[in-house]
Amino acid sequence: MSTASHSGRHLNRLAKAKSPYLLQHAENPVDWYEWGQEAFEKAKRENKPIFLSVGYSACHWCHVLAHESFEDEVTAKIMNEHYVNIKVDREERPDVDRLYMTFLQATSGGGGWPMSVWLTPDLHPFFAGTYFPPGNFRQILMKLAELWENDRGRLIASGKQIIQALRESTDVQQIAPEHNIDIKPLASEVFERLQKRFDSTHGGFDRAPKFPSPAQTTNFLARYAALTLSDPNASEVDKKNARAARDMAVFTMVKIYNGGIRDVVGGGFSRYSVDERWHVPHCELFAHAVLSYDEAQLLASSLELYQLLPETSRDKKTLELMAKDIVSYVARDLRSPEGGFYSAEDADSLPSNDSTVKKEGAFYVWTAKQLDELFGADAELFKYHFGVKREGNCDPSHDIQGELKGQNVLFTAHTPEETAEKFGKSVEDVENTLQANLKTLREYRDKHRPRPHLDDKILACWNGLMISGLSRTYEVLNADQEIASRALGLAEASAAFVRKYLYDEKSGELRRSYREGQGPTGQADDYAFFIQGLLDLYEASAKEEYLTWAIRLQEKQDELFYDPEGGGYFASAPDEHILIRMKDAQDGAEPSAVSITLSNLQRLAHFAEDRHAAYNEKAKSVLGSNGQLLTRAPYALASMVGAAMSADKGYMQFIHTGKSSDSPFLKAIRAVFIPNRVLVHLDPANPPRELAKVNGSLRSLVEEVESKGAPARENVRICENFTCGLPIEDVDELKKRLPPVPDA
């Protein structure tokens, strides 16, 4: 189908799509379909194979493949003649992506995007790859079309066998669940593996290219450190390892903050660095694609590690700056007017307002000459501090096409103290000069350079992650009232957006995405990440409505995704066109949905303690159904191990009775990173009656307040193993009961 727009351009049916990624292909001569019944029926009716192309809007090589092949009339003619062509945004349909990526990885040993998969009309895969150069791509299209014409039966049989093999390999019902899993040795194994892979020079846990990957690294290390250092029975060796875990994570985060992976001018962090120093966000591609889930996870990780450092630590200030940088960036550039957070900003953009050809990294890089002209006498100081070179600071080996010759990616090459000494100035003068220079660059960039393409769809799952990070910002950085109140306001606005646009009050179900209307049905990560966000927002805001909503959403997640026969949770929503409902427990760029679900269930068992048996039963089924992978490769499930460590240690339920959000009791509790913490709020003037219906400890306190009136003094009760201690009415006494902040 081809239609003409008002401007005379020929558009395919993707012009009616909502996904920005699909809309980027609306002018292709390829006769694209969205994933759905129309395409499937056409393939069966015409007995054609399906070409499935999966990507996302901020994917550079997706753009390259589109430009080289999908915009090419000759290639498009081959595709249209021999195939039914389907385009999928992996962020909208992670279930489609997950199934066929599993096939790609199983058959090729690797994976990535763009993902190109050839399917039978029954959706069985028989060939797959990623990016193909244009000549090679046409050869593959013709060869597979020839095979379909001459040896169709073999391809159909192969597709059926592949699906059956994938089903057997992922069918957890055929794997006996393991119970009574000992978490401590698994946690030690994850730590030891990260310690062996740690780059003690540049930070990070792998060779180049380097990804921050908090779900697989720093988030686990923060929990390992906090829970071990607060354990009175931990050995000196254990405590030494815990400090090492913290220090590896902190060192990595500081290196990331000071590297070119951060946009020094405007804030925000790119997905990865091509080099080992976190300097260049892939200079050849300049994949400075900024995704909201990266920002959210880095925000949460920086705050947790901030809490694990003593006040004397210089790195503590860096982590605070990192958190504030992220909050400022997402509030300014990734937030919709209605309060939801967009998905991503692209890597490619026009170098100037009068340019017609996009270039990788054009928005972010600078020449020494440009800086000289903008800063005058301050230019040498600025260039020294941020590592600017006359010839450019991108390694030519990473700039094959030569587009970045003479260009510079700004990074913190020297500390303010080093820069001050070099130029004979005070540190304060240097910092003031640099801030003024950066403001000048921001204004220049905003005026003269078009911003990169914005993927403005809003995902429930990533908004959940952002709500968590912002809620923790409010708790941890409460000494800065401006940033704290701003963060809480952003978190509440995001929750309100989801409630208004992505939630069905009647059915209790979430939709996955919103852009000019609702997108597909919610997946497991939408429920898991958003429930986590609501729990964190409740603890920060003390508003009961967020917790009661989280409880209801967990009921819906259990209804839609829990597997009562095999245990654990499916990752995909029920869908007749998804041939295998998979259970994916391994962490990737994001934590696995089931690992976050495990944490949510454990927390809910204490928030809604009357239901603790049911929550704990499901939590145990998560561990049991993943027991074999946990015991064989715990490092692949670092988020799950981290969550299980909290339950193994035992949760501490804090019930705060008082009204003030500025309470010294709350400040004391929030000053320490306690992964196994549950914070319950009781305002005597407005008792949480709905929550009291499912929390016996709270119910008795509410009844006492209502019968006797408000307590004489603000207090905190600490409950462990569903047994509460006496009220603590002295802040210093409370601090004695809290885990100490570790020393340097």
N, C-alpha and C positions, 0 to 999 in steps of 0.2 A: 504494500500500500504506500502510495506517495501522494502527498498533498502539497499545494503551493501556499505559502504564507502571503501576507499582504505585501511584503517586500519582494515577492517573486522568487524567494528561495524555495527549493524543494525540500520538504520535510517528510520524514518517515513517521510511523505511528508512535515512536518514542516522544514525539512532540507533545503528546498528551500525558506523559509520565510526570510524576511528582519528584522523583529523585534527581538531584543535580547531576549525578554521574550519568544517568540515562539521558538526561536532556543534553549533555555534552555530545551525544551521538545522534541527536535528532536530525542533523543535516547530512548524515552519512548516506551514500547511495545504497548501503546494505538495507535489506527489507527486515529490519529488526522487529522482534516481538518482545514483550515483557514475559516473565515467567508466569504461565497461567494456562487455562483451559483452551483458549483460542489457538495458541501455538501447538499444544499437544494434539488437538483434534486435527489440525492441518497436517501435522507430521504423519498421523495415522491414515488420514484420508488419502494423502498423496504418496504414502509409503516412502517417506524421505527420512534420512537421519537428521538429527538435531545437532547444530553447532552451538554450544553454550559458552559464552564469554562472561567471565566474572571479574570484577575489579571494583575500584572505588575512586572517588573524584580527586583525591590528593595523591594518587599513584602515578608517578612519572612515566614508568614504562607502559602503563595503560594508555597514556597519551601518545607515546611513541608508536605503539602498535596501531592505535586508531589512525594516526596521521599517515603512517606508511602503508597500511593495508585497508582499513575500513573506509578511508576517504578515497581510495583508489578505485576508479570505475571498473577496471579489468578484474581486480580481485573481487569486488562487490558482485559483478556479474556471475562469477563462478559460485560464490556463496549463495546467491539468490536462486540460481538454476538447480543446484544440487542439494541444498540444505534448507531446513527451517532454522532461522537464526534467532537465538534468544540472548538478550543482554540482561545481566543481573548485577545489582549493587549489593556487594557482600555485606555492607553495613545494614541494609534493609532486610536481607534474607540470609542471615548467618547459617540457617539450617541447610539451605541449598549449598552454600559455600563449604560447610563442614563435611557434608557427605562426599562431594566430589573431590575436595582437597584430600580426604582420606584415601580415595582411589589414586589420585595423582602421586601422593607420597608413597603409597604401597608399591606402585609400579615403576616409579622413577627414582625413589630415594630422596627426593626433594620436593619443594613446592614453592609457591609464591604467586604474586599477581603481576600482570594479568594471568588468569587461569583460563586455559582453552581446553574444552572437553567435547568429545564427540559421543553422542548418545544414540541409541536406538529409539524409535517412536515410543517405546515403553519406558524410556528414561534410564535404561541400563547403559553404563559407560563402556566404551571399548577402546578409546585412545585419549590421551591427555598430554598436555604440556603447558608451558608458561608463555613467555614471549618468543615469537618466531620472526626472524628477519623476513622482509617481504617476499623474496624469491623462494625461500624455503617454505614459507606459509602457503604460497600458491601450489607448490609441489605436493605438500601434504594434503591440501584440499582436494586436488585432482586424484591423488593416489587413493585416498579413502573413499572418494566418490566412485572410483573404478572398482574397488573392493566391494562396496555396497551393491553395485550393479551386478558383479560377476560371482561374488562369494558371500552373499547376504546371510545365508544360513549360518556360516561360521561366525560372522560378527555378532549375530543375534545370540547364538549359543554362548559365545565368549562373554557377552554382556550379562547374560543370566548367571553364568558361573561366577563372574566377578562379584555381582551383588550377593550371591549366596555365600561366597567366601568372606566378604565384608560383614555380612550378617552374623556368620558363625564367629568371626573374630571379635565382634563387639557385643555378642549376646551374653550379657552377664549372668543370665539364668543358667548358662552351662558352666559357669565358674562358681565353685563352692565358696560362699562368703567366708571371710576370716574374721573371727571374733577375738576379743581380748588382746588387741594389738598394743604392744608396748611402745608408746610414743617417744620416750626419752632417747633410746638408741637411734631411732629414725631421725630425730631432730639433730643429734650429734653427727649423723652421717651427712645430712644436708649441710650443716656448718662446715664439716671437714672438706666436703667437695668444693664449696665456695672458697674456703681458705686456700685450697690448692690452685684454684683458678684465678685467684685475686691478682691483679696487676698492682703491685706495691709502688710503682713509679707514677702511674697515671690514673689509677683507680679503675673500677670496672672489673668484670669477671669473665672476660673473653678477649680474644684477639679482635683486631679490626675486621669488619666494621663493628662498632660498639653500640649497643642499644641500652638505654637506662634500665628497662625491664624491672621496675620495682616489685612486681608480683612474684618474680622468681628470685629476687636478691635482697634488696634493702628492707622490704616489708618483713620478710622472714627474719632477717638478722636483727632488726629492732625488737621483735617479739622474743627471739631467742635470748638476746641480751637482757631485756627487762625482766623476763620471768626467771631467768637463772640468777641474776644479781639480787633479786628479792627473795630468793629461796634460802632460808636459814640453814638448810641441810646440804646446800651445794658445797662441793669440795673446792679447795683453792685452785685446782686445775680447771674445774668447771667455771669458776669466776674469772679466771684468766682468759679462758676461751670466750666467755661472754663479753668481756671488755674488748677482746680482739674483734668479735663480731660487730659490736657497735662502732669501733674505730674504722673498720673496713668500709662499713656503710657510710659513715660520716665523710671519710676521705673521698669516697666515690662521689657523693653528692656535691661536695665542695668543688671537686674537679669539673663536674658537669656544669655547675653554676659559673665557674670562671672560664669555661671553654666557649668556643664559637658555636656550639650547639644551642646556646642561649642567644636570642636576639637582644643584644646589648642595648639597642636603641629603643625598642618598643616592648620588650618583654616577651615571654613565651619561650618554649623549648621545642626544637625540632625532634623528629623521631629517632634519629641516630647519627653517629659520626662515622665517616669513612676511615678515619685514622685512629691510632691508639690514644691520642692526646685529647680527644673530645674537641678538637679544634675546628675541623671542617665538616659541616653537615652535608657530606657527600658532594664534593665540589664538581665532579663531572656532571652529576644530575642536580646537584644542590637540592637535595630532597628536604628542604626546610618546611616540609608539610607539617603543620601544627594540628594535632588532633586533640580534641577536648579530653579524651580519656588519658592521654599522656600527662596533660597538665594536672588533672585531678589526682592521679596517682603520685606524681612528684610532689604535689602540694601536701598530701597526707603523709608521705614518707619524710619530707623535710621537717614537718611538725613533730612527728614521733621521735625522730633523732634529736631534734632541738630539746625535747623534754629529758633526754637521756644524758645531756651534757651539763656539767656544773657551770655556774655563772662566770667563772674565770676563763672558760674556754673561748678562744677567738672564733672557733668554728660555729659556735652558737649564734653569733651575730650574722654570719654568712647564711646560715639556714633560715634565720628570720627574714633576711633580705630576699632570699629565694622564695619563701612563701608569699611575702608581700608583692613581689614581682609578678607571680602567677595570678594572684587575686586581681591586681591592677589590669593585667593583660586580658584576662577572660571577661572582666567587667566591661572593658572598653571595646574589645574587638570580637568576642565570641558570644555575645549576649543579644538576644532578640528584644525588641521593645516590650514584648509581653512577658519577659522574664525567663524564657527557656534558653538553654545554651546550645549554640550551633555545633556542628560536628567537626569542621576542620577548615583550615586555610591551606591553599595549594602551594606548591613549590614554584610554579611557573608564573611569570607576570611580565607586563610590558615595561621596558626600561624607563620610558618617559611617557608623558601624556600624548605626544605626537607619534609614538612608535606604533608599528602595526604587527610586529613579530614578537611573540613572547620568548623570553629567555629564562633559563634556570637560574634562580637566585637573584634576579635583577633587582628585586625590591630590597635586598639585604646587604649587598656588597658596595664597596667604595674604593675609589682610586685615591692615591696620596695627593694628587693634584686637586681633586675635589675638596679634600679636607683642608689643604693649604688655603684655597680660595674662601672657604667658609669660616675658618678660624683665625687666619692671620697669625699674629704673634703667639697664639696658644696652640698652634698646629703641632709643633714639635713635641710638646708635652703630651698632647692627646695621642699622637701616633706612637710615641714610646710606650705609653701606658697600655694601649690596645693592640700592640704588635703589628702596626702598619708598616709595610715596606714599599719603597718606590716601585719595585718590580712586581709587587703583589705578593701575598703570602699564601696562595694556594699552590700546593705541590703540582707541578706540571704533569706528573704521572697520573694524577687524578682528574686532569683536564684534557682529555683526549682530543676534543674538538677545538681547544684553544679559546673558548669563549670567555674564560676568566683570567686571561693574561692581563696583568697589571691591576687586578681587582684584589680587594682585601676583605676577609671575614674578620670582623672585630672580635677580639677575645681579651681577657684580662692577662696580659703578658707580664705585668709587674704589679706589685702591691702599691697602695697609696704611699706607704713609707719609702719604698724603693724609688718611686717617681719623685717624691718630695726631695729625697737626698740627691737625685740626679740633677734636679733643676734648682736646688737651693731654696725651696719653698717649704712652708709648713704643711703638714698633712691636711689641715683644715682648708687651706688655700687650694691645695690640689683637688680635694674632693669637691669643693665649690666650683672650681673651674671645669672639672669633668662633667658635673651635673648640668652646668650651663651649656657646655658643648653638646651634650646628648639632647638637651631640649631643642637646640638649634637644628640638630640632625633630624629629630622627629618632625619638626615644623617643615623643614625642607622636603623631607620624604613624603609627608602627607600632601604637600602642595604640588610636587613635581613628579611623583611616581604613583601610578595606579596600584591599588592594593591587589594582592593575589586573589584569585577566584575563591569565593567563600562557599563552602558546602553548607547551605543554610537549613538542611533538614535537622530536626531536633529529635534525638533518640532518648527514650525513657531510661535505658541502661546507663548511658554516659551522663545524663543529668543526675542519676542516682549517685554515681561516683563523685560528681562535682559537689553535690549537696553534702556528702560526707566530708570532703576536704574543706569546704567552707564552714561547716559546723565545727570542725576541729580547730579551724583558724579562730573562730569566735572564742572557743574555750581556752586555747593555748596562748594566744596573743592578746588577752584581755587587758593587759597593761596599756596597750595602744587602743584607746576607745574608738578612734576613728576607723581603723582597719577592722576591729572586731565587730562593731555595729554594722559596718558595710558588708562584711562577710555574712553575717547572720541574715541581713536583709536580702542579699543575693540568694542565699540558700532557701529562704522561705518563698521568695518569688518564683524560684525554679519549681518547688513543690506545688505551688499554686498553679503554675502553668500545666504541669502534668495532670493535676486533678481536673482542670478545666478542659484540656484538649486531648488527653491520652488515656483517660480513665472513664469507665462506664460505671456510674454509681449503682445502677440497678443490678448488673451482672457481676460487678466486682472485678472485671477484667481490664488489663492494660493493653493498649496498642503499642506497637514498637516505635513508630515514628510519626512525625507531623511535619508536613510542608504543604501548604495550601489544602489542608484536609488531612485526615488520618491515613496512616500507612498500614502495613501488614499487622497481623496479630502479634501480640507480645511473645517473646521467647523467654527461656528460663533466666537468661542473664538480665533481662528487663526487670523481672520480679526480684531476683536476688539482689542486684545492685541498688534498686530503688528501695527495697525494704531496708537494706543496710543504711541507706541515706536517711530514711525516716527515723530509724532508731537513733542515729547520731544527731539528727535535728531535734528529736525529742529531748535528748540529754542536754543539748545546748540551750534550747529555748524554754524548756519546762512546760511546753504546751501539750496537753494530753492527747489532742486530736491526732498528732502525728503518730503516736504510739498505737492508738486504737486502729488507725488506718493500716499501719504495718501488720498488726495482728490479723486484720481481715485479708490483706494481700497474701500473707503466708498461708491462710486457709485456701485461697484460690490457687496459689502455686502448688500446694499439696494436691488439690483436686485435679489440676491439669498436667502436672509433671511427675508426681511421685509414682514410683513403681512398687506396688504392694507385693508383687510376686518376687521380683529380683532384687528389690531394695534399691535405695538411692533415688536419684532424680534423672529424668531424661533432659537433655539439653534443648531439644526441639519441641515445639508445640505439635499437637496432633494435626496431621495433614496427609491426605491420601496420596499426594504426589511426592512426598518425601519417603522414599522406599525403605529407609532404615531410620528409626528414631534412635539417635546415638546418645551415649553417655560419655561426655568428654570431661575428664577430671584434670587433665594436664593444663598447667598455666601457660599462657602465651604472652602477648603484649598486654593482655588484661588477666586478672586472676580468673580461674575457672568459676563458672556460675555455681557449681555444686560445692566448691570450697567456701564461697561466701555464704551459700545457703547453710552449710554446716555451722558457721559462725553465728548466723542469724538465729538458727534453731537453739543454739546454746544460750544465747542472750535472752531470747524470748522465754526460755524455760525459767528464767529468773524475773523477767518483767511480768509475765503472766504465769506465776509460779503454780497456780492451781492446775495448769495443763502441763506441768513439767514432765510427767511420765510420757505423754504422747510426743512432746517435742524431743525428749531424750531418745525415745525409741527410733524416731526417724533419723536423728543424728547418728546413732549407732549403726543404722542401716547404711548411711553414707560411707562410714569408715569400713564397715564389713564388706560392702559390695565393691569397694576399691582396695580391699586388703592386699591382694596379690601384687598390684602395681605399687602400693604403698611400701610394702616390705622389700620389693625388688629394686625399685627406683624412686625412693622418696623425694629426691631432688626434683623430679618432674612434677611433684605435687607439693611444692614448698608452701603454698597458701593453705592447703589442707593440713599440712603438718603444723603450721603456725597456729591455725584455729584449734586443732586438737590439743596443742600444748596448753592453751588457756583452760580447757575443760579438765585436762589432766591435773593442772595446778589447783583448780577449784575456783569458782567465781566469787568475787566479793561484791555483794549487793549493798550499795550505799543508799539509805533513805534519808533525804534531807528534808527536814521540817522547818519551813521558813518561807518568807515572801521575797526577799530582796535578791535580784539577779546579780547584784554586786556583793554578795555575801562572802565574807572571809572564809567561811567553811567551804563554799564551792571553789573559791580560788585555791585553797589548799589541796582539794581533791584533784583539781584540774592541772595543778602544777607538775604532777608526776605522770609519766606514761605507765598506765596500768592496763595491759591488754585484756585482763580478765575482770574488768570493771563493768558493773551495771549501776547506773545512777537513776534513782527514782525520786521524783519531786512531790512533796506534799505541802501545798499552800493552805494553811488553816482557813484562810478567808474564802478559798475556792477549792475545796477538796476534790481530788480526781475520782469521782464516783464510778465512772465507767471502768477505769483500770482496777479499782478496788473490787469489782465483781469477779476478777480473775486472778487476784493477788491477795492471798489470805493475810500475809503480814501487813500489807497496806490497809486491808479492810479493817483490821482490828484498830489500827491507828486512826483511821477516818471515823470509825464509830466512837472512839474515845474523844476525838476532837468535837464531834457533833453533840456528844452527851455532856462533856465537861467544859467545852469552850476551848479556845486556842491555848497551847502550852505556854508556860510562863517565859520560856527562853527558846531561842532557835537551837536546834540540835541536829545531830547526825547519828543514825543507827547503822552499824555495820553487821550485815547478815552473811553467814557462811554456812554452807550445807543446810540451807533453809532454817537456820537457827539465828535469831537476832540477839545482839548484845544490848546492854543498857544504853540509853541515849548519852551521847557525848556532847557536852555543852561548852567545852573549852577548846578553842582552835589549836592551842599548843598540844593538848592531849590528843586531838585528832591526828595531828602531824606525826605523833609517835607511833600511831597505828598504820601509817602509810609507808609504802616502800620508800627507802631513802633515794635521793638523786645520786647516781653513781659518781664517784670521783673521776678525775681525769685519767 
